[in-house]
Amino acid sequence: MRAAANIEVVAAIQPQFMGFIFYKNSPRFVGDQFQIPENFPVGIKRVGVFVNETSDVILDLLRKHKLDFVQLHGDETPFYVRNLKAKGVGIIKVFRVDADFDFSTTKEFETVSDYFLFDTKGKQYGGNAIKFDWKLLQKYTGSVPFFLSGGISVDDIQALTEFKHPQWYGVDVNSGVEIEPGLKDSVKVKNLIQMLTESNLNQ
């Protein structure tokens, strides 16, 4: 999300989290003049998305935009993440999954992360708009709840209904509800949330 009017329209649908990408190489980069609207609902968690950014830059943007969480898509170390978490911000650590992914690498991040996010491994750090084989997540036996990500749209409702995992917390959507990079289709967002709610997922 980056356009004020689009943020306000989607916020009215009341997603639990809303992400703002501060990675300059992303087609969804918010830009240097970005501001979250003053009337942004307090009930929606603000998530700043970063890739291999310095902690000083993150902390500056954290204060400026009153972020609740940082979503770390890069090659951040447990030490780096621990120092960030000590500043009082929530941590969503992202792992890029393919058939060769070693789920034991998540263990060293368990004590410093509030959530994990499993995305598709691709050419980019995120936003590849493709799904990985969700069956691979049965290899994840950790205690940290996770978001499922990677090209998810309303077309995946049936598959999401069938997906089961004790630590599955929710879904992270982006390209599957977009008109163009950074601009969300509010109807698709509303329909997806409604379908997920009606499917009673994770209950």
N, C-alpha and C positions, 0 to 999 in steps of 0.2 A: 504494500500500500504506500502511496506517496502523494496523490492528488487530494487536496483537502475535501472537495465535494464528494469524491468517491469514498474517502474514508468515512465521512459522515453518513452516507447512504448505507454502507456496509455495517457500520457501527450500530445503526438502528435495528439491524437484524439480530444483534447481540451474540456474536461469537464469543467464546470464552477468552480467546487470545487474538491479537492482531500483530502481524510482523512488519518491521520496517528494515529494509536491507541497506546497510551502510558499507557494503563492499563495492568499490568503484568499478570493478570489472563486470559487475552484473548488469544485465539489461533492465533490471528492476531497481537499480540504485536510486535512492531517494533524492540525491542531489545535494549540493552544498548549502542551499538556502531553505532546506526543508524545515517545516514546523508542524507539529501535531496540533490539530485544531483545539482551541481553548475549551470547547464544549465536549471534548472527548469523554465518553462515559467512564466513570470511575470503576465500574464493574468489569471492564474488559482489561485484561493484562496486556501491558505494552512490552513487546519483544523486539529487541535490537538484534539484527542478524549480522554476524561478522565472520571474516575469514583471515586468520593469521594477522590480526590487528594488534598493535601495541596496547598494553593495558592502560597507558595514559590516555590514549585517544578514546578507548572504550569508556573509561571513567568520566571523561569530559562529556561525552555524548549521553552517558547514563544520567548525569546530573541535569544536563540541558533539556532532555526529553522526558525525564522522570520515568525511565525504563524500569519495569518490574523484573524482566528476565533478559539475559543475553543468550543468544543461540549461536554456538560456536561450530562453524562448518569446516574449519581448517585442520592444521596439524598441531593443535595446541597440546601442551604437555600437562600431566596431572599437577605439577608444581605451579604452572601458569594459572590453571583453572582454580586451584586452591587459593591462590592469592586474590583472584577476582572475587571468589565467593566470600572471602573474609571481609570484603567491603559491603556485604549485605545484599548483594544482588542474587536473584535466582539464576541457576545455570541449566541450560539445555545443551547437552553435548551431542553432537551429530556424528554418526558413523555411516560411512558409505559401504553398502553391502553388495557383494556379488557372490558367486559360488565358492570363491576362495577366501572369503572373509573369515578371520579368526575371532570368534566371539569372546575368547579369553582376554582380548585386548580391552574389553569394556571394564574388566574387574578393577583396574587401577583408578578408574574414574568414579567408582560407585560412591565413595565417601565425599566426593566434591561436586556431585551433580544432583539436581532435583529431578530431572528427567533426562532420558536419552531420546534421540530421534534417529530412526533407521531410515536412510534414504538410499536411492539407487546409485551405485558407483558408475560414474560416467566421465566424459571429457571435462566437465565443469565440476566445481565443488558442490553445486546444488542446482536445482532448476533444470534438470535434464529431461523432465516430462515423460519419463518412462518408469515402468514398474519393475521391481525385482521379484524373485520367487519368494513369496511370503512364507512358504514352508521352511525356508532357511531359518526363520526366527524361532523354530522349535529348539534350535541349538542354544538359544539365549536362556540361561537359567539364573540370571542375576536378580537382584531385589529392587532395582530402580525401575519405576514405571516408564513406559516409552510411548512416543508418537510414531505412527506409521505414516510414511511419506513416499512420494515418487509418482507423479502423474495421476493422482487419484481424482476421480470425477463422479458425477451421479451414475455413470455407467458401471461403477464398481460396487454399488450398494449390495447386490446379491453376494458378491465375493466377500465383502466386509461382514455381512451377516454370518457367513460360514467360517470366517476367520476366528480362531480362539487362541488366547494366550493369557495366563494369569496376570501378567504385568502390562498388558496393553491398556494404555490410558485414553488415547484418542487419535485423530487423524490430522495431518498437516496438509492443507491443500493450497495450490498456487495456480499452476498452468491450467489445471482442469476446470477452473472457474473464471478464467480470464477472457477478456475481449482482445487484449494485447498485453505485452509485458508491463506489469505495474498497474494495469487498469482492470478492476474486477467487475464481473457481470453480477449485479446484485440479485437478479432472479436465480441464477445458478447457485449462488451462495445460499440463498434462502431455501431453495429446493433441496440442496444437499443436507443442510442442517435439519430440515423437516424430515427428510427420509431417514437420516441417522437416528433422530429422536424416535420416530415411529417404529423403527426396527428394534429399538430398545437395546442397542449394542452395549456390550460390556456389563450387562446386568445379570 
